Amino acid sequence: MFPMHHAIAERMADDHLPSCWRRRTATGRAVTGRRPVHLFFGMRNPDSDFLYGDDLAGWQAEGRLSRLSTAVSRGAQPRHVQDALRAEAAQVADAIRQGAKVMVCGGRDMAQGVNGALEDILAPMGLTPAMLKAGGRYVEDVY
């Protein structure tokens, strides 16, 4: 979760800098537009595992985080991140069509499940997670 937390926090910091100090594109233009951030957050127990919950709620209220989908794997109705992705497959596919980047942070088993869900979501578009990765649009921080 920390890499995603850092990425959102960095986006916030850039908004407070004078334009001459902001990050720049390859052509030298200051980065100004922001794509929406949709976070799928998986945890076993929300009471102990909802890391950065206060930050995420604040960022969502400020519009820095456009959507937060949670998946709790322990409890009465277990749900995993890949289940959340499949439940929102149309929105995920739309985001990918519009150039979204995918960042997967967490355990190897979760990452494999997410990869499988993305394979199913991307197949109708003629894409695969490997193609997104080759294009710099799929990044993993997996342990």
Backbone as JSON Lines, residues from 0, in Angstrom:
{"i":0,"aa":"M","n":[0.81,-1.19,0.0],"ca":[0.0,0.0,0.0],"c":[0.86,1.26,0.0]}
{"i":1,"aa":"F","n":[2.04,1.19,0.59],"ca":[2.85,2.41,0.69],"c":[3.15,3.05,-0.66]}
{"i":2,"aa":"P","n":[3.5,2.28,-1.72],"ca":[3.76,2.95,-3.0],"c":[2.56,3.75,-3.51]}
{"i":3,"aa":"M","n":[1.36,3.21,-3.34],"ca":[0.17,3.94,-3.79],"c":[-0.06,5.17,-2.92]}
{"i":4,"aa":"H","n":[0.12,5.01,-1.62],"ca":[-0.01,6.14,-0.69],"c":[0.95,7.25,-1.11]}
{"i":5,"aa":"H","n":[2.18,6.87,-1.4],"ca":[3.19,7.85,-1.8],"c":[2.81,8.54,-3.11]}
{"i":6,"aa":"A","n":[2.31,7.77,-4.09],"ca":[1.94,8.34,-5.38],"c":[0.84,9.39,-5.23]}
{"i":7,"aa":"I","n":[-0.16,9.11,-4.41],"ca":[-1.25,10.07,-4.21],"c":[-0.73,11.29,-3.45]}
{"i":8,"aa":"A","n":[0.09,11.05,-2.43],"ca":[0.64,12.17,-1.66],"c":[1.52,13.05,-2.55]}
{"i":9,"aa":"E","n":[2.28,12.45,-3.44],"ca":[3.14,13.22,-4.35],"c":[2.31,14.08,-5.29]}
{"i":10,"aa":"R","n":[1.2,13.54,-5.76],"ca":[0.31,14.33,-6.61],"c":[-0.21,15.54,-5.86]}
{"i":11,"aa":"M","n":[-0.5,15.36,-4.57],"ca":[-0.99,16.48,-3.76],"c":[0.09,17.53,-3.6]}
{"i":12,"aa":"A","n":[1.32,17.09,-3.36],"ca":[2.41,18.03,-3.15],"c":[2.65,18.88,-4.39]}
{"i":13,"aa":"D","n":[2.56,18.28,-5.56],"ca":[2.77,19.01,-6.8],"c":[1.78,20.16,-6.97]}
{"i":14,"aa":"D","n":[0.57,19.98,-6.48],"ca":[-0.46,21.01,-6.63],"c":[-0.11,22.29,-5.88]}
{"i":15,"aa":"H","n":[0.77,22.19,-4.89],"ca":[1.1,23.36,-4.08],"c":[2.39,24.04,-4.53]}
{"i":16,"aa":"L","n":[3.03,23.51,-5.56],"ca":[4.28,24.09,-6.05],"c":[4.02,25.13,-7.13]}
{"i":17,"aa":"P","n":[4.86,26.13,-7.24],"ca":[4.76,27.03,-8.39],"c":[4.95,26.21,-9.66]}
{"i":18,"aa":"S","n":[4.33,26.62,-10.77],"ca":[4.38,25.82,-12.0],"c":[5.81,25.57,-12.48]}
{"i":19,"aa":"C","n":[6.72,26.48,-12.19],"ca":[8.1,26.28,-12.66],"c":[8.8,25.14,-11.92]}
{"i":20,"aa":"W","n":[8.27,24.7,-10.78],"ca":[8.89,23.62,-10.0],"c":[8.18,22.29,-10.17]}
{"i":21,"aa":"R","n":[7.06,22.26,-10.87],"ca":[6.3,21.03,-11.01],"c":[7.0,20.04,-11.92]}
{"i":22,"aa":"R","n":[6.63,18.77,-11.74],"ca":[7.17,17.74,-12.63],"c":[6.81,18.08,-14.07]}
{"i":23,"aa":"R","n":[7.62,17.61,-14.99],"ca":[7.43,17.95,-16.39],"c":[7.27,16.69,-17.23]}
{"i":24,"aa":"T","n":[6.58,16.85,-18.35],"ca":[6.44,15.75,-19.3],"c":[7.74,15.63,-20.09]}
{"i":25,"aa":"A","n":[7.82,14.64,-20.96],"ca":[9.02,14.45,-21.78],"c":[9.27,15.64,-22.7]}
{"i":26,"aa":"T","n":[8.21,16.38,-23.03],"ca":[8.37,17.56,-23.9],"c":[8.67,18.82,-23.1]}
{"i":27,"aa":"G","n":[8.76,18.72,-21.78],"ca":[9.1,19.86,-20.94],"c":[7.94,20.65,-20.39]}
{"i":28,"aa":"R","n":[6.72,20.25,-20.7],"ca":[5.55,20.96,-20.18],"c":[5.26,20.52,-18.75]}
{"i":29,"aa":"A","n":[4.82,21.47,-17.93],"ca":[4.47,21.15,-16.55],"c":[3.26,20.22,-16.53]}
{"i":30,"aa":"V","n":[3.29,19.24,-15.64],"ca":[2.17,18.32,-15.47],"c":[1.06,19.08,-14.74]}
{"i":31,"aa":"T","n":[-0.09,19.22,-15.39],"ca":[-1.18,19.96,-14.76],"c":[-2.44,19.1,-14.61]}
{"i":32,"aa":"G","n":[-2.81,18.36,-15.65],"ca":[-4.02,17.56,-15.59],"c":[-3.84,16.34,-14.7]}
{"i":33,"aa":"R","n":[-4.89,15.94,-14.04],"ca":[-4.85,14.78,-13.16],"c":[-5.87,13.76,-13.62]}
{"i":34,"aa":"R","n":[-5.42,12.55,-13.8],"ca":[-6.34,11.46,-14.1],"c":[-6.96,11.0,-12.79]}
{"i":35,"aa":"P","n":[-8.17,10.48,-12.86],"ca":[-8.78,9.97,-11.64],"c":[-8.01,8.77,-11.08]}
{"i":36,"aa":"V","n":[-8.03,8.62,-9.78],"ca":[-7.38,7.49,-9.12],"c":[-8.48,6.63,-8.5]}
{"i":37,"aa":"H","n":[-8.54,5.38,-8.92],"ca":[-9.49,4.41,-8.36],"c":[-8.66,3.34,-7.66]}
{"i":38,"aa":"L","n":[-8.8,3.26,-6.36],"ca":[-8.02,2.32,-5.56],"c":[-8.88,1.13,-5.14]}
{"i":39,"aa":"F","n":[-8.39,-0.07,-5.46],"ca":[-8.99,-1.31,-4.97],"c":[-8.12,-1.75,-3.81]}
{"i":40,"aa":"F","n":[-8.66,-1.74,-2.6],"ca":[-7.87,-2.0,-1.4],"c":[-8.36,-3.28,-0.75]}
{"i":41,"aa":"G","n":[-7.47,-4.28,-0.67],"ca":[-7.81,-5.55,-0.05],"c":[-7.21,-5.67,1.34]}
{"i":42,"aa":"M","n":[-7.96,-6.3,2.22],"ca":[-7.5,-6.49,3.59],"c":[-8.21,-7.71,4.18]}
{"i":43,"aa":"R","n":[-7.61,-8.22,5.25],"ca":[-8.26,-9.34,5.95],"c":[-9.3,-8.81,6.93]}
{"i":44,"aa":"N","n":[-8.91,-7.82,7.73],"ca":[-9.79,-7.29,8.78],"c":[-9.73,-5.77,8.75]}
{"i":45,"aa":"P","n":[-10.85,-5.11,8.51],"ca":[-10.82,-3.65,8.42],"c":[-10.42,-2.95,9.72]}
{"i":46,"aa":"D","n":[-10.62,-3.6,10.85],"ca":[-10.26,-2.97,12.13],"c":[-8.75,-2.88,12.32]}
{"i":47,"aa":"S","n":[-8.01,-3.82,11.75],"ca":[-6.56,-3.81,11.96],"c":[-5.75,-3.6,10.68]}
{"i":48,"aa":"D","n":[-6.34,-3.81,9.52],"ca":[-5.58,-3.81,8.27],"c":[-5.89,-2.66,7.32]}
{"i":49,"aa":"F","n":[-6.77,-1.76,7.69],"ca":[-7.12,-0.67,6.79],"c":[-6.1,0.45,6.94]}
{"i":50,"aa":"L","n":[-4.89,0.18,6.41],"ca":[-3.78,1.1,6.52],"c":[-4.09,2.42,5.81]}
{"i":51,"aa":"Y","n":[-3.69,3.51,6.41],"ca":[-3.9,4.85,5.85],"c":[-5.38,5.17,5.64]}
{"i":52,"aa":"G","n":[-6.26,4.53,6.37],"ca":[-7.7,4.75,6.2],"c":[-8.09,6.21,6.34]}
{"i":53,"aa":"D","n":[-7.51,6.91,7.3],"ca":[-7.84,8.33,7.48],"c":[-7.37,9.16,6.3]}
{"i":54,"aa":"D","n":[-6.15,8.88,5.82],"ca":[-5.64,9.59,4.65],"c":[-6.53,9.34,3.44]}
{"i":55,"aa":"L","n":[-6.88,8.09,3.22],"ca":[-7.69,7.74,2.05],"c":[-9.05,8.43,2.1]}
{"i":56,"aa":"A","n":[-9.67,8.45,3.28],"ca":[-10.97,9.13,3.43],"c":[-10.82,10.62,3.15]}
{"i":57,"aa":"G","n":[-9.77,11.22,3.66],"ca":[-9.53,12.64,3.42],"c":[-9.29,12.94,1.95]}
{"i":58,"aa":"W","n":[-8.48,12.11,1.31],"ca":[-8.18,12.32,-0.1],"c":[-9.42,12.13,-0.96]}
{"i":59,"aa":"Q","n":[-10.28,11.21,-0.55],"ca":[-11.51,11.0,-1.3],"c":[-12.42,12.22,-1.14]}
{"i":60,"aa":"A","n":[-12.51,12.75,0.06],"ca":[-13.32,13.95,0.3],"c":[-12.79,15.15,-0.49]}
{"i":61,"aa":"E","n":[-11.47,15.23,-0.66],"ca":[-10.85,16.33,-1.4],"c":[-10.87,16.12,-2.92]}
{"i":62,"aa":"G","n":[-11.25,14.92,-3.35],"ca":[-11.26,14.63,-4.77],"c":[-9.93,14.11,-5.31]}
{"i":63,"aa":"R","n":[-8.96,13.88,-4.43],"ca":[-7.66,13.35,-4.88],"c":[-7.77,11.88,-5.23]}
{"i":64,"aa":"L","n":[-8.65,11.2,-4.53],"ca":[-8.93,9.79,-4.77],"c":[-10.38,9.75,-5.24]}
{"i":65,"aa":"S","n":[-10.58,9.4,-6.5],"ca":[-11.92,9.48,-7.06],"c":[-12.82,8.34,-6.6]}
{"i":66,"aa":"R","n":[-12.23,7.18,-6.33],"ca":[-13.05,6.04,-5.91],"c":[-12.21,5.08,-5.09]}
{"i":67,"aa":"L","n":[-12.82,4.54,-4.07],"ca":[-12.17,3.55,-3.21],"c":[-13.08,2.33,-3.12]}
{"i":68,"aa":"S","n":[-12.58,1.19,-3.58],"ca":[-13.31,-0.08,-3.49],"c":[-12.54,-0.99,-2.55]}
{"i":69,"aa":"T","n":[-13.2,-1.46,-1.52],"ca":[-12.53,-2.33,-0.55],"c":[-12.99,-3.77,-0.71]}
{"i":70,"aa":"A","n":[-12.09,-4.66,-0.34],"ca":[-12.37,-6.09,-0.37],"c":[-11.85,-6.68,0.94]}
{"i":71,"aa":"V","n":[-12.74,-7.27,1.72],"ca":[-12.39,-7.86,3.01],"c":[-12.48,-9.37,2.88]}
{"i":72,"aa":"S","n":[-11.34,-10.04,3.07],"ca":[-11.28,-11.48,2.8],"c":[-11.7,-12.36,3.99]}
{"i":73,"aa":"R","n":[-11.84,-11.78,5.15],"ca":[-12.28,-12.55,6.32],"c":[-13.61,-11.98,6.8]}
{"i":74,"aa":"G","n":[-14.49,-12.85,7.21],"ca":[-15.78,-12.38,7.7],"c":[-16.92,-13.16,7.08]}
{"i":75,"aa":"A","n":[-18.12,-12.63,7.25],"ca":[-19.32,-13.32,6.8],"c":[-19.38,-13.48,5.29]}
{"i":76,"aa":"Q","n":[-18.95,-12.46,4.54],"ca":[-18.98,-12.51,3.07],"c":[-17.59,-12.19,2.52]}
{"i":77,"aa":"P","n":[-16.69,-13.18,2.52],"ca":[-15.33,-12.93,2.04],"c":[-15.31,-12.42,0.59]}
{"i":78,"aa":"R","n":[-14.48,-11.42,0.37],"ca":[-14.32,-10.83,-0.96],"c":[-12.86,-10.47,-1.13]}
{"i":79,"aa":"H","n":[-12.29,-10.83,-2.27],"ca":[-10.9,-10.54,-2.57],"c":[-10.81,-9.43,-3.6]}
{"i":80,"aa":"V","n":[-9.62,-8.88,-3.76],"ca":[-9.42,-7.77,-4.7],"c":[-9.85,-8.18,-6.11]}
{"i":81,"aa":"Q","n":[-9.51,-9.38,-6.53],"ca":[-9.89,-9.82,-7.87],"c":[-11.41,-9.88,-8.03]}
{"i":82,"aa":"D","n":[-12.12,-10.19,-6.93],"ca":[-13.59,-10.18,-6.97],"c":[-14.11,-8.76,-7.16]}
{"i":83,"aa":"A","n":[-13.49,-7.81,-6.47],"ca":[-13.88,-6.4,-6.6],"c":[-13.62,-5.91,-8.03]}
{"i":84,"aa":"L","n":[-12.48,-6.29,-8.6],"ca":[-12.19,-5.9,-9.99],"c":[-13.23,-6.46,-10.95]}
{"i":85,"aa":"R","n":[-13.57,-7.73,-10.78],"ca":[-14.56,-8.35,-11.67],"c":[-15.93,-7.71,-11.51]}
{"i":86,"aa":"A","n":[-16.27,-7.33,-10.28],"ca":[-17.57,-6.68,-10.03],"c":[-17.64,-5.33,-10.72]}
{"i":87,"aa":"E","n":[-16.51,-4.7,-10.94],"ca":[-16.47,-3.38,-11.58],"c":[-15.75,-3.45,-12.92]}
{"i":88,"aa":"A","n":[-15.88,-4.59,-13.59],"ca":[-15.15,-4.84,-14.83],"c":[-15.41,-3.78,-15.89]}
{"i":89,"aa":"A","n":[-16.64,-3.33,-16.03],"ca":[-16.95,-2.33,-17.06],"c":[-16.21,-1.02,-16.79]}
{"i":90,"aa":"Q","n":[-16.17,-0.59,-15.53],"ca":[-15.47,0.64,-15.18],"c":[-13.96,0.48,-15.36]}
{"i":91,"aa":"V","n":[-13.45,-0.69,-14.99],"ca":[-12.01,-0.95,-15.14],"c":[-11.65,-0.95,-16.63]}
{"i":92,"aa":"A","n":[-12.45,-1.62,-17.46],"ca":[-12.19,-1.65,-18.89],"c":[-12.23,-0.25,-19.49]}
{"i":93,"aa":"D","n":[-13.2,0.55,-19.07],"ca":[-13.3,1.94,-19.54],"c":[-12.04,2.73,-19.19]}
{"i":94,"aa":"A","n":[-11.61,2.58,-17.95],"ca":[-10.42,3.3,-17.5],"c":[-9.19,2.88,-18.32]}
{"i":95,"aa":"I","n":[-9.07,1.59,-18.59],"ca":[-7.94,1.09,-19.4],"c":[-8.0,1.68,-20.81]}
{"i":96,"aa":"R","n":[-9.2,1.7,-21.38],"ca":[-9.36,2.29,-22.72],"c":[-8.94,3.76,-22.74]}
{"i":97,"aa":"Q","n":[-9.13,4.45,-21.62],"ca":[-8.79,5.87,-21.54],"c":[-7.35,6.11,-21.1]}
{"i":98,"aa":"G","n":[-6.57,5.03,-21.01],"ca":[-5.15,5.19,-20.73],"c":[-4.73,4.97,-19.29]}
{"i":99,"aa":"A","n":[-5.59,4.37,-18.48],"ca":[-5.27,4.16,-17.07],"c":[-4.03,3.3,-16.9]}
{"i":100,"aa":"K","n":[-3.34,3.54,-15.81],"ca":[-2.21,2.72,-15.4],"c":[-2.67,1.86,-14.23]}
{"i":101,"aa":"V","n":[-2.09,0.67,-14.1],"ca":[-2.44,-0.26,-13.04],"c":[-1.22,-0.44,-12.14]}
{"i":102,"aa":"M","n":[-1.42,-0.27,-10.83],"ca":[-0.35,-0.51,-9.87],"c":[-0.86,-1.57,-8.89]}
{"i":103,"aa":"V","n":[-0.13,-2.67,-8.78],"ca":[-0.51,-3.77,-7.89],"c":[0.52,-3.85,-6.77]}
{"i":104,"aa":"C","n":[0.06,-3.69,-5.53],"ca":[0.95,-3.74,-4.37],"c":[0.41,-4.78,-3.4]}
{"i":105,"aa":"G","n":[1.26,-5.73,-2.99],"ca":[0.83,-6.71,-2.01],"c":[1.46,-8.07,-2.22]}
{"i":106,"aa":"G","n":[0.8,-9.07,-1.67],"ca":[1.3,-10.43,-1.71],"c":[1.21,-11.07,-3.09]}
{"i":107,"aa":"R","n":[2.07,-12.07,-3.3],"ca":[2.14,-12.75,-4.58],"c":[0.82,-13.43,-4.97]}
{"i":108,"aa":"D","n":[0.16,-14.06,-4.01],"ca":[-1.11,-14.74,-4.32],"c":[-2.16,-13.73,-4.78]}
{"i":109,"aa":"M","n":[-2.24,-12.6,-4.08],"ca":[-3.18,-11.56,-4.47],"c":[-2.86,-11.07,-5.87]}
{"i":110,"aa":"A","n":[-1.58,-10.82,-6.14],"ca":[-1.17,-10.31,-7.45],"c":[-1.54,-11.29,-8.57]}
{"i":111,"aa":"Q","n":[-1.4,-12.59,-8.31],"ca":[-1.78,-13.59,-9.31],"c":[-3.28,-13.56,-9.56]}
{"i":112,"aa":"G","n":[-4.06,-13.41,-8.49],"ca":[-5.51,-13.3,-8.64],"c":[-5.92,-12.06,-9.42]}
{"i":113,"aa":"V","n":[-5.27,-10.94,-9.12],"ca":[-5.54,-9.69,-9.83],"c":[-5.16,-9.84,-11.31]}
{"i":114,"aa":"N","n":[-4.03,-10.46,-11.58],"ca":[-3.59,-10.68,-12.95],"c":[-4.63,-11.5,-13.72]}
{"i":115,"aa":"G","n":[-5.15,-12.54,-13.08],"ca":[-6.17,-13.37,-13.73],"c":[-7.45,-12.59,-14.01]}
{"i":116,"aa":"A","n":[-7.87,-11.78,-13.05],"ca":[-9.07,-10.95,-13.26],"c":[-8.85,-9.96,-14.39]}
{"i":117,"aa":"L","n":[-7.67,-9.35,-14.42],"ca":[-7.37,-8.39,-15.49],"c":[-7.3,-9.07,-16.85]}
{"i":118,"aa":"E","n":[-6.79,-10.31,-16.89],"ca":[-6.78,-11.04,-18.16],"c":[-8.2,-11.17,-18.7]}
{"i":119,"aa":"D","n":[-9.14,-11.51,-17.82],"ca":[-10.54,-11.65,-18.23],"c":[-11.14,-10.32,-18.67]}
{"i":120,"aa":"I","n":[-10.81,-9.26,-17.96],"ca":[-11.36,-7.93,-18.27],"c":[-10.77,-7.38,-19.56]}
{"i":121,"aa":"L","n":[-9.49,-7.62,-19.78],"ca":[-8.79,-7.06,-20.94],"c":[-9.0,-7.85,-22.23]}
{"i":122,"aa":"A","n":[-9.27,-9.14,-22.13],"ca":[-9.36,-10.01,-23.32],"c":[-10.31,-9.47,-24.4]}
{"i":123,"aa":"P","n":[-11.51,-8.99,-24.06],"ca":[-12.39,-8.48,-25.11],"c":[-11.82,-7.27,-25.86]}
{"i":124,"aa":"M","n":[-10.84,-6.6,-25.27],"ca":[-10.21,-5.44,-25.92],"c":[-8.97,-5.84,-26.7]}
{"i":125,"aa":"G","n":[-8.62,-7.14,-26.65],"ca":[-7.42,-7.61,-27.33],"c":[-6.15,-7.24,-26.57]}
{"i":126,"aa":"L","n":[-6.27,-7.03,-25.28],"ca":[-5.12,-6.66,-24.44],"c":[-4.86,-7.73,-23.39]}
{"i":127,"aa":"T","n":[-3.66,-7.69,-22.83],"ca":[-3.29,-8.56,-21.72],"c":[-2.53,-7.72,-20.69]}
{"i":128,"aa":"P","n":[-2.43,-8.2,-19.44],"ca":[-1.59,-7.5,-18.47],"c":[-0.15,-7.37,-18.95]}
{"i":129,"aa":"A","n":[0.36,-8.38,-19.65],"ca":[1.74,-8.32,-20.17],"c":[1.9,-7.17,-21.16]}
{"i":130,"aa":"M","n":[0.89,-6.93,-21.98],"ca":[0.95,-5.82,-22.94],"c":[0.94,-4.48,-22.21]}
{"i":131,"aa":"L","n":[0.11,-4.39,-21.16],"ca":[0.1,-3.14,-20.37],"c":[1.46,-2.93,-19.72]}
{"i":132,"aa":"K","n":[2.03,-4.02,-19.19],"ca":[3.34,-3.93,-18.54],"c":[4.41,-3.47,-19.53]}
{"i":133,"aa":"A","n":[4.4,-4.02,-20.73],"ca":[5.38,-3.64,-21.75],"c":[5.25,-2.17,-22.14]}
{"i":134,"aa":"G","n":[4.03,-1.64,-22.02],"ca":[3.78,-0.24,-22.34],"c":[3.93,0.7,-21.16]}
{"i":135,"aa":"G","n":[4.41,0.16,-20.02],"ca":[4.59,0.99,-18.84],"c":[3.31,1.34,-18.11]}
{"i":136,"aa":"R","n":[2.25,0.57,-18.37],"ca":[0.95,0.86,-17.76],"c":[0.55,-0.16,-16.7]}
{"i":137,"aa":"Y","n":[1.44,-1.07,-16.36],"ca":[1.16,-2.09,-15.34],"c":[2.42,-2.25,-14.52]}
{"i":138,"aa":"V","n":[2.34,-1.94,-13.24],"ca":[3.49,-2.0,-12.36],"c":[3.13,-2.85,-11.15]}
{"i":139,"aa":"E","n":[4.07,-3.67,-10.7],"ca":[3.83,-4.49,-9.5],"c":[4.9,-4.2,-8.44]}
{"i":140,"aa":"D","n":[4.45,-4.14,-7.2],"ca":[5.34,-4.13,-6.03],"c":[4.85,-5.29,-5.17]}
{"i":141,"aa":"V","n":[5.38,-6.46,-5.46],"ca":[4.85,-7.7,-4.9],"c":[5.89,-8.38,-4.03]}
{"i":142,"aa":"Y","n":[5.42,-8.93,-2.91],"ca":[6.32,-9.66,-2.02],"c":[5.86,-11.07,-1.83]}
